[in-house]
């Protein structure tokens, strides 16, 4: 039986940290499915819209050619994708905290939940990249 791994994320500004995490997740099993956070969910959770919309983020994530399957998360029940995909392993990013506590209540007791190690978070962190882009944009245009 194939060992199915499930990973989640926003994957707004793709960087080497994302690639590292997804490659690490893929090594945990035979089949990696990535669930991409919906725009509405990101806004609700983080209080800001992603730079790239979900359609663009989905396309970009698929183009990495790391995951065997990439799909959008549910707008309603956030845990429905876990029920649908029936993973053996759930790979969480080092900084993922939203929806994690209730995840244990939803999954079968045999499902392993693994926290992935970070890869140079001082360099490869979307919020840091986003803030640098924002700073550059403001410094170039307001003299």
N, C-alpha and C positions, 0 to 999 in steps of 0.2 A: 504494500500500500504506500502511495506517495505521501511524504510528509509535507503538509501545506503550511506555509508561513504567511502571515498577514501583517502588513505595516500600514500606518496611517500618517498623514501629514498635510500641510498646506502647500509646501514646495512652490513658494511664490517666486523667489529669485533663486534659481537652481545654482548650486555651487558644489565644490569638491566634498564638502561635509555631507551633503545629501547623497552623492555618489558613493562615498565611503560607507555610510549607514545602510544604504540599500544593498550594496554588495555584501556587507556583513550579514544582513538579514537573509539574503538569498542563500548564503552558505549554511544557514541553519536547517535547511530542508531541501526538498526537490522542486517545489513550485512556490514562487513568490507572487502574491497579489498585493497591490498597493491601493489603498483607499484614499482618494484625494478629497480634502475638505471642500465643502461647497462655499461659494462666496457669502451666502447669507449666514452660514454657520460661523465663518471667520469673523464677520462683522459683529455678530452677536457675542462671540467669545472674546475677541481682541479689541473690539470697539473701533476698528478701522477696516477699510476695504483693502483687499490685496492689490498690489500693483498690477498684476496680470489677472484677468478674469479666469473663471474655472475652465472654460473651453481652451484657452491658450495654455494654461498650466497643465491640463490633461495632455495636450499635444506635445508639449515640451518634455513631460515626464515619460511619455511613450517613446520619444526619440532618444532617450538615454539608453534604451535597449537593455535595461537591467531586469526589470520586472517581467514576469510571464504574462501578467494581466494587470491593467490599471483601470480603475473605475471610480466614478463619483460616489461620494457618500450619500446617505439618505438625508432628506430635509427634515423628516419627521423623527422617527425613532433612530437615534444615532447608532444603536447597537444591532439594528436589523441586519446590517452587512456582515456582522460577526456571525449571526445566526445563519445567514444565507451561505456564507463561504465555508463554514465549518473548519476552521484552521486547527492544526495541531499545536502551532506556536504563534504567539502574537509578539512581534518585535516592536518595542516602543523606543522612541528617540530619547536621548538622555534628558531632554528638557520638557518632554510631554507631560502635562499635568491635567489637562481638561479631559473629562469623561473617564479617567483612569480608575478612580475609586470604584465606580459602579461596574466597571468592566468585569471585575472578579465575580460579581453576582450573576452576570449574564452568561459567562462561558462555562462550559463543562469543566468539572474538576480536573480532568486529565489534560486540559489545555495549559501549556507552559506560557507564562508571561515573562518575557526577557527584556531587560532594559539594556539597550545598546550603549556602548561607550562612545564618548564624544571624540571628534577628530578636530583638533585645533579650534576650539570654540571661540578663542580670542580673535581668530581670523575668519573662520567659516561659520558665521551666524547671520541669518537673514536680517535680523533687526539691526545689527551693526552695519551691514552692507546698505540697508535701506536708509539708515541715518546718514551714512557717508554720501549717498546719492542726493539726499535731501539737502545736506550742507553745501555740496558742490553746486546744486541747482540755485540755491539762495545766494551763495557768494558770487556767482557769475552774473547774476541778473540785477543786483541791487547795489549799485555804486553811488 
